Amino acid sequence: MATVKILLWKHYKKKDNKFPIAIRITKDRKTRYVFTGKYIAEKDWDSDNSKVKKSHPNSARLNNYLLKKLTEADDALLEATSNDESVTSKQIQKKVKRKGKKVSFFQHAAERIQTKFDKGTFSVARSELSILYNIKECLKVRNSSGSKQEIIKGIKQRRADRHKKGMNPKTSTQQFINEFKKDESLYFSEMDLSFIKRYKAFCSTYLNHKERTVTNQLIFIRTLYNSAIKDGIANKKNYPFGGENETIRIKGSMKIGLTKAEVEKIEQLKVEKGSSKWHTKNVWLFSFYFAGIRITDVLNLKWSDFIDDRLVYVMHKNDKPVSLKVPDKAMNIIAHYKKSKQSQDDFIFPFLKKADIKNKEDLYIKAKNATSLFNKYLKRIAKECGIDKNLSNHIARHTFGNIAGDKISPLMLQKLYRHSDLKTTIGYQSNFIHKSADDALDAVIN
């Protein structure tokens, strides 16, 4: 059972000896408060009847205001509990706070991204912020009189400015989030089916996005819409997804890795020691030697992560512990960096050495800057090695899968890939197993 009540909150007193009037929400013996923004002296409050005494000069107006707030809270409480019996007092509190308020799409999105940012999942927070900026650009196009080329040029320039600002450790992602917390330029009622179609066309025409990229953005919008409906911000009648509206279909993508011969070309490539290209080559090969460890995890490795010739660390993405034997080729790479070792807690690779280890966002930004640098030099390495595939940081993982093929059991691959579900491993590895299909084709054609 849940209840709401108006009371004088005596845990805080202003300098003029007035206390705030609050709405108390109780559910399953857990209590939350929503403050009304009104303050009065204790002598003017009737605690038995939960209202302002007539001794207060504005008692009638204040009581009418409080009655309205109580009614809104009762409505929000009834709506929340009737839709979901397991709803918590915190969820009811959020609903009460928003009752009677108009919350924009951008404000609701900023609240979600703030949660991601506070948890330290900066990559997710930034990718979702990027989608919000794409939507902002879509809104600008409607009011633009410029040519297509001029519009695209403006979009690219603004994106470059944000990227430069975002890669500066002194510029916090929080500033971008705060920008959207104040943005009231788009409401859920405006995001109907025609808006979704217009946005899809914009992404293809002006941003040159592939279908999967557009799909990921639609999933983000749909997720926000669903949570907004649950929180009472959006009306279900305007919902643009499902049924006869927009249907999101996730199509599989082809993953391509390097061959063993192409990896050997990279290993044998002569590069100036200590150069950015040399570090890039080392980091990429190190990732490959450990079944495609994510590059950010490689950069975060410390000397203390190596125990008895084994790599023992926790994956950043899913917090899964990993213990793997260090291959000889990986050991040779590590040997190059021992001269710069200062302590067991020192990073092996140099890119995070100047980061503030107490500041998770600074670590993220410096790792992000490094991966951007790697992608730049990997393109040069591919050219010098005569590799016509798109050599990138993530292709190290695809390369291990491509060379492994069907030689290693799915259960062992699951352990090497650090997948939580065997189905994920089987689905992933199916991109690189072609022998059965090739033999069947040969049996017919040849």
C-alpha positions as CSV (number, residue, x, y, z in Angstrom):
1,M,0.0,0.0,0.0
2,A,1.2,3.5,-0.9
3,T,0.2,6.8,0.8
4,V,0.9,10.5,0.3
5,K,0.7,13.2,2.9
6,I,1.6,16.9,3.1
7,L,3.7,17.9,6.1
8,L,6.2,20.4,7.4
9,W,9.7,19.1,6.9
10,K,11.6,20.0,10.1
11,H,15.0,18.6,9.1
12,Y,16.0,21.9,7.5
13,K,15.3,25.5,8.6
14,K,16.0,28.7,6.7
15,K,17.7,31.7,8.3
16,D,14.3,33.3,8.7
17,N,13.2,30.3,10.8
18,K,10.9,28.9,8.1
19,F,10.6,25.2,7.2
20,P,9.8,23.7,3.8
21,I,6.4,22.1,3.1
22,A,6.8,18.7,1.5
23,I,4.8,15.8,0.2
24,R,5.7,12.5,1.8
25,I,5.4,9.4,-0.3
26,T,5.4,6.0,1.6
27,K,5.5,2.6,-0.2
28,D,6.4,-0.7,1.4
29,R,7.7,1.2,4.5
30,K,10.1,3.2,2.4
31,T,9.7,7.0,2.3
32,R,10.5,9.7,-0.2
33,Y,9.8,13.4,-0.3
34,V,8.8,15.9,-2.9
35,F,9.2,19.6,-1.9
36,T,6.6,22.1,-2.9
37,G,8.9,25.1,-2.9
38,K,6.9,26.8,-0.1
39,Y,8.2,27.7,3.3
40,I,6.3,28.8,6.5
41,A,7.0,29.2,10.2
42,E,6.2,26.3,12.5
43,K,3.6,28.4,14.4
44,D,1.6,28.8,11.1
45,W,1.3,25.0,10.4
46,D,-1.6,22.8,11.5
47,S,0.0,19.4,11.7
48,D,-3.3,17.7,12.7
49,N,-5.0,18.7,9.5
50,S,-1.9,19.1,7.3
51,K,-2.6,22.7,6.2
52,V,-1.7,26.3,6.8
53,K,-3.3,28.0,9.8
54,K,-5.4,31.1,9.3
55,S,-2.8,33.0,11.3
56,H,-0.7,33.1,8.1
57,P,-1.6,36.1,5.9
58,N,-1.8,34.0,2.7
59,S,-3.4,30.9,4.2
60,A,-6.2,30.6,1.7
61,R,-4.0,30.9,-1.3
62,L,-1.3,28.6,0.1
63,N,-3.9,25.9,1.1
64,N,-5.4,26.0,-2.4
65,Y,-1.9,25.5,-3.9
66,L,-1.1,22.6,-1.5
67,L,-4.4,21.0,-2.3
68,K,-3.6,21.1,-6.0
69,K,-0.2,19.6,-5.4
70,L,-1.7,16.9,-3.2
71,T,-4.3,16.1,-5.8
72,E,-1.5,15.8,-8.5
73,A,0.4,13.5,-6.2
74,D,-2.7,11.3,-5.5
75,D,-3.3,11.1,-9.3
76,A,0.3,10.1,-10.0
77,L,0.3,7.6,-7.1
78,L,-2.9,6.0,-8.4
79,E,-1.6,5.9,-12.0
80,A,1.7,4.4,-10.9
81,T,0.3,1.7,-8.6
82,S,-2.6,0.7,-10.9
83,N,-0.1,0.1,-13.8
84,D,2.5,-1.7,-11.8
85,E,2.1,-3.2,-8.3
86,S,5.9,-3.5,-7.9
87,V,6.5,0.2,-8.4
88,T,8.9,1.7,-5.7
89,S,8.5,4.8,-3.7
90,K,11.4,6.3,-5.7
91,Q,9.5,5.7,-9.0
92,I,6.4,7.3,-7.5
93,Q,8.5,10.2,-6.3
94,K,9.8,10.8,-9.8
95,K,6.2,10.6,-11.2
96,V,4.9,13.1,-8.6
97,K,7.8,15.6,-9.4
98,R,6.8,15.5,-13.0
99,K,3.1,15.7,-12.6
100,G,1.8,18.9,-14.1
101,K,5.2,19.7,-15.7
102,K,6.0,19.4,-19.3
103,V,9.2,17.6,-19.9
104,S,10.9,17.7,-23.4
105,F,12.4,14.7,-25.2
106,F,15.9,16.2,-24.8
107,Q,15.4,16.8,-21.0
108,H,14.2,13.2,-20.5
109,A,17.1,12.0,-22.6
110,A,19.6,14.1,-20.6
111,E,18.3,12.5,-17.4
112,R,19.0,9.0,-18.8
113,I,22.5,10.0,-20.0
114,Q,23.3,11.7,-16.7
115,T,22.7,8.3,-15.0
116,K,25.1,6.6,-17.5
117,F,27.7,9.3,-16.9
118,D,27.4,9.1,-13.1
119,K,28.0,5.3,-13.3
120,G,31.2,5.9,-15.3
121,T,29.9,4.4,-18.6
122,F,31.3,7.4,-20.6
123,S,31.3,5.7,-24.0
124,V,27.6,5.0,-23.8
125,A,26.9,8.5,-22.5
126,R,28.8,10.1,-25.3
127,S,27.3,7.9,-28.0
128,E,23.8,8.8,-26.8
129,L,24.7,12.5,-26.7
130,S,25.8,12.2,-30.3
131,I,22.3,10.9,-31.2
132,L,20.8,13.9,-29.5
133,Y,23.0,16.3,-31.5
134,N,21.9,14.4,-34.7
135,I,18.3,15.0,-33.8
136,K,19.1,18.7,-33.2
137,E,20.7,18.9,-36.6
138,C,17.5,17.3,-38.1
139,L,15.4,20.0,-36.5
140,K,17.7,22.7,-38.0
141,V,17.3,21.4,-41.5
142,R,13.6,22.2,-41.5
143,N,14.4,25.9,-40.9
144,S,17.4,26.1,-43.2
145,S,17.3,27.7,-46.6
146,G,20.8,26.7,-47.6
147,S,21.8,24.1,-50.2
148,K,22.4,20.5,-49.3
149,Q,26.2,21.0,-49.6
150,E,26.1,24.0,-47.3
151,I,24.0,22.2,-44.7
152,I,26.3,19.2,-44.7
153,K,29.3,21.4,-44.4
154,G,27.8,23.2,-41.4
155,I,26.9,19.8,-39.7
156,K,30.5,18.6,-40.2
157,Q,32.0,21.8,-38.7
158,R,29.8,21.7,-35.6
159,R,30.6,18.1,-35.1
160,A,34.3,18.8,-35.5
161,D,34.0,21.6,-32.9
162,R,32.2,19.3,-30.4
163,H,34.8,16.5,-31.0
164,K,37.7,18.9,-30.3
165,K,35.9,20.2,-27.2
166,G,35.0,16.6,-26.0
167,M,38.6,15.3,-26.4
168,N,39.9,18.1,-24.1
169,P,40.3,16.6,-20.6
170,K,39.3,20.0,-19.2
171,T,36.0,19.9,-20.9
172,S,33.6,17.6,-19.1
173,T,30.9,15.6,-20.7
174,Q,28.7,17.1,-18.0
175,Q,28.6,20.4,-20.0
176,F,27.0,18.7,-23.0
177,I,24.5,16.9,-20.7
178,N,23.6,20.2,-19.0
179,E,23.0,21.8,-22.4
180,F,20.2,19.3,-23.1
181,K,18.8,19.5,-19.6
182,K,17.6,23.0,-20.5
183,D,16.5,22.2,-24.1
184,E,12.7,22.4,-24.6
185,S,12.8,22.5,-28.4
186,L,11.2,19.0,-28.9
187,Y,8.4,17.2,-27.1
188,F,7.3,13.6,-27.4
189,S,3.9,14.7,-28.8
190,E,5.8,16.0,-31.9
191,M,7.7,12.7,-32.4
192,D,5.1,10.9,-34.4
193,L,5.5,8.5,-37.3
194,S,6.1,11.4,-39.8
195,F,8.9,12.7,-37.6
196,I,10.6,9.3,-37.4
197,K,10.4,8.9,-41.3
198,R,11.8,12.4,-41.7
199,Y,14.6,11.6,-39.2
200,K,15.5,8.4,-41.1
201,A,15.7,10.3,-44.4
202,F,17.8,13.0,-42.7
203,C,20.3,10.4,-41.4
204,S,20.7,8.9,-44.9
205,T,20.8,12.1,-46.8
206,Y,22.8,14.5,-44.7
207,L,24.8,12.2,-42.3
208,N,25.4,9.4,-44.8
209,H,24.6,6.9,-42.1
210,K,24.3,3.2,-42.9
211,E,21.1,1.3,-42.1
212,R,22.5,-0.3,-38.9
213,T,23.6,3.1,-37.6
214,V,20.1,4.5,-38.2
215,T,18.5,1.4,-36.6
216,N,20.6,1.9,-33.4
217,Q,19.4,5.5,-33.1
218,L,15.8,4.4,-33.6
219,I,16.2,1.9,-30.8
220,F,17.5,4.7,-28.5
221,I,14.5,6.9,-29.4
222,R,12.1,4.0,-28.8
223,T,13.7,3.2,-25.4
224,L,13.3,6.8,-24.3
225,Y,9.7,6.9,-25.6
226,N,8.8,3.7,-23.6
227,S,10.3,5.1,-20.4
228,A,8.6,8.5,-20.9
229,I,5.2,6.7,-21.3
230,K,5.9,4.8,-18.0
231,D,6.9,8.0,-16.3
232,G,3.7,9.8,-17.5
233,I,5.7,12.2,-19.7
234,A,4.5,10.9,-23.1
235,N,1.1,9.8,-24.3
236,K,0.8,6.3,-25.7
237,K,-1.5,7.4,-28.5
238,N,1.4,9.3,-30.1
239,Y,3.8,6.2,-29.9
240,P,5.3,5.9,-33.4
241,F,6.7,2.3,-33.1
242,G,5.2,-1.2,-33.6
243,G,2.0,-2.3,-35.3
244,E,1.3,-0.3,-38.4
245,N,3.9,2.3,-37.4
246,E,7.7,2.1,-37.6
247,T,9.0,-1.4,-37.1
248,I,12.6,-1.8,-36.1
249,R,14.4,-4.7,-37.7
250,I,18.0,-5.6,-36.8
251,K,19.9,-7.0,-39.7
252,G,23.0,-9.0,-39.3
253,S,26.3,-7.5,-40.4
254,M,29.3,-9.2,-42.0
255,K,32.4,-9.3,-39.9
256,I,35.7,-9.5,-41.8
257,G,39.1,-10.3,-40.2
258,L,42.6,-10.5,-41.5
259,T,44.1,-13.8,-42.7
260,K,47.2,-15.4,-41.0
261,A,49.3,-14.2,-43.9
262,E,48.1,-10.6,-43.4
263,V,48.9,-10.7,-39.7
264,E,52.4,-11.9,-40.5
265,K,52.9,-8.9,-42.8
266,I,52.1,-6.6,-39.9
267,E,54.4,-8.6,-37.6
268,Q,57.3,-8.3,-40.1
269,L,56.7,-4.6,-40.9
270,K,59.8,-2.5,-40.1
271,V,58.8,0.5,-38.0
272,E,60.9,3.1,-36.3
273,K,61.1,2.2,-32.6
274,G,59.3,4.6,-30.2
275,S,57.2,6.2,-33.0
276,S,53.4,6.4,-32.9
277,K,53.2,3.9,-35.7
278,W,55.4,1.5,-33.7
279,H,53.2,1.8,-30.6
280,T,50.1,1.3,-32.7
281,K,51.5,-1.9,-34.2
282,N,52.4,-3.2,-30.7
283,V,49.0,-2.5,-29.2
284,W,47.1,-4.0,-32.1
285,L,49.2,-7.2,-32.2
286,F,49.0,-7.5,-28.4
287,S,45.2,-7.3,-28.6
288,F,45.2,-10.0,-31.3
289,Y,47.5,-12.3,-29.3
290,F,44.9,-12.3,-26.5
291,A,41.9,-13.2,-28.8
292,G,41.0,-9.6,-29.5
293,I,41.1,-7.9,-26.1
294,R,39.4,-4.5,-26.5
295,I,42.0,-1.8,-27.1
296,T,40.8,0.3,-24.1
297,D,41.5,-2.7,-21.9
298,V,45.0,-3.1,-23.4
299,L,45.7,0.6,-22.7
300,N,44.6,0.1,-19.0
301,L,46.8,-2.9,-18.4
302,K,49.3,-2.5,-15.6
303,W,52.4,-4.5,-14.7
304,S,50.5,-5.8,-11.7
305,D,48.0,-7.5,-14.1
306,F,50.7,-10.1,-15.0
307,I,51.2,-12.9,-12.4
308,D,53.3,-16.0,-13.0
309,D,53.4,-15.4,-16.8
310,R,49.6,-15.1,-16.9
311,L,47.5,-12.1,-17.7
312,V,44.9,-11.6,-14.9
313,Y,42.6,-8.7,-15.3
314,V,38.9,-7.7,-15.2
315,M,37.2,-6.6,-18.5
316,H,36.0,-3.1,-18.4
317,K,32.8,-3.8,-20.5
318,N,31.3,-6.5,-18.3
319,D,33.5,-6.8,-15.2
320,K,34.3,-10.4,-16.1
321,P,37.6,-11.7,-14.6
322,V,40.1,-13.1,-17.1
323,S,43.2,-15.3,-16.7
324,L,45.2,-16.2,-19.8
325,K,48.7,-17.5,-20.4
326,V,50.9,-14.8,-21.9
327,P,52.0,-16.0,-25.4
328,D,55.7,-15.6,-26.3
329,K,54.9,-13.0,-29.0
330,A,53.0,-10.9,-26.4
331,M,55.9,-11.3,-23.9
332,N,58.3,-9.9,-26.6
333,I,56.1,-6.8,-26.9
334,I,56.0,-6.3,-23.2
335,A,59.8,-6.5,-23.0
336,H,60.1,-3.3,-25.1
337,Y,58.3,-1.3,-22.4
338,K,60.1,-2.6,-19.3
339,K,62.7,0.2,-19.3
340,S,59.9,2.8,-18.6
341,K,58.4,0.7,-15.8
342,Q,58.3,2.7,-12.5
343,S,56.2,0.5,-10.3
344,Q,53.8,-2.5,-10.4
345,D,50.9,0.0,-10.6
346,D,52.4,1.7,-13.7
347,F,50.6,1.3,-17.1
348,I,52.5,-0.9,-19.5
349,F,51.7,1.2,-22.6
350,P,52.5,4.9,-22.4
351,F,49.2,6.5,-23.4
352,L,47.6,6.8,-19.9
353,K,50.7,7.6,-17.9
354,K,49.8,11.3,-17.7
355,A,46.1,10.7,-16.9
356,D,44.6,11.5,-13.6
357,I,44.0,7.9,-12.3
358,K,41.5,9.3,-9.8
359,N,39.4,10.9,-12.6
360,K,37.7,8.1,-14.6
361,E,36.6,10.6,-17.3
362,D,40.1,11.8,-17.8
363,L,41.2,8.2,-18.2
364,Y,38.4,7.6,-20.7
365,I,39.3,10.7,-22.8
366,K,43.0,9.9,-23.0
367,A,42.1,6.3,-24.0
368,K,39.7,7.7,-26.6
369,N,42.3,10.0,-28.0
370,A,44.8,7.1,-28.2
371,T,42.3,4.9,-30.1
372,S,41.7,7.7,-32.6
373,L,45.4,7.9,-33.1
374,F,45.7,4.2,-33.6
375,N,43.0,4.1,-36.3
376,K,44.9,6.8,-38.1
377,Y,48.1,4.8,-38.1
378,L,46.5,1.5,-38.7
379,K,45.4,2.8,-42.1
380,R,49.0,3.6,-42.9
381,I,50.2,0.2,-41.7
382,A,47.6,-1.5,-43.9
383,K,48.7,0.4,-46.9
384,E,52.4,-0.4,-46.3
385,C,51.5,-4.1,-45.9
386,G,49.4,-4.2,-49.0
387,I,46.2,-5.0,-47.0
388,D,43.1,-3.7,-48.7
389,K,40.8,-4.5,-45.8
390,N,39.7,-1.8,-43.3
391,L,42.3,-2.3,-40.6
392,S,41.0,-0.9,-37.3
393,N,41.3,-1.4,-33.6
394,H,38.3,-3.7,-33.4
395,I,39.3,-5.9,-36.4
396,A,41.9,-7.6,-34.1
397,R,39.0,-9.5,-32.5
398,H,37.5,-10.3,-36.0
399,T,41.0,-11.5,-37.1
400,F,41.3,-14.0,-34.2
401,G,37.9,-15.3,-35.1
402,N,38.7,-15.6,-38.8
403,I,41.9,-17.5,-38.2
404,A,40.3,-19.7,-35.5
405,G,37.4,-20.6,-37.9
406,D,36.1,-24.0,-36.8
407,K,39.4,-25.2,-35.4
408,I,38.5,-24.4,-31.7
409,S,35.5,-25.6,-29.9
410,P,32.7,-23.0,-29.2
411,L,33.1,-23.5,-25.4
412,M,36.8,-22.6,-25.6
413,L,36.1,-19.6,-27.8
414,Q,33.4,-18.5,-25.4
415,K,36.1,-18.3,-22.7
416,L,38.6,-16.6,-24.9
417,Y,36.1,-14.0,-26.1
418,R,34.8,-13.5,-22.6
419,H,31.2,-13.9,-23.8
420,S,28.5,-14.5,-21.1
421,D,26.3,-16.6,-23.4
422,L,27.4,-19.5,-25.6
423,K,24.8,-18.4,-28.2
424,T,26.7,-15.1,-28.6
425,T,29.9,-17.0,-29.3
426,I,28.2,-19.3,-31.9
427,G,26.5,-16.3,-33.6
428,Y,29.8,-14.3,-33.6
429,Q,31.9,-17.2,-34.9
430,S,29.4,-18.1,-37.7
431,N,30.8,-15.0,-39.5
432,F,34.1,-16.8,-40.0
433,I,33.1,-20.4,-40.6
434,H,32.7,-21.0,-44.4
435,K,34.1,-24.5,-45.0
436,S,30.7,-26.3,-45.1
437,A,29.2,-23.8,-47.5
438,D,32.3,-23.8,-49.7
439,D,32.4,-27.6,-49.9
440,A,28.7,-27.7,-50.8
441,L,29.2,-25.1,-53.6
442,D,32.2,-27.1,-54.9
443,A,30.2,-30.3,-54.9
444,V,27.7,-28.7,-57.3
445,I,29.9,-26.5,-59.4
446,N,33.0,-28.5,-59.6
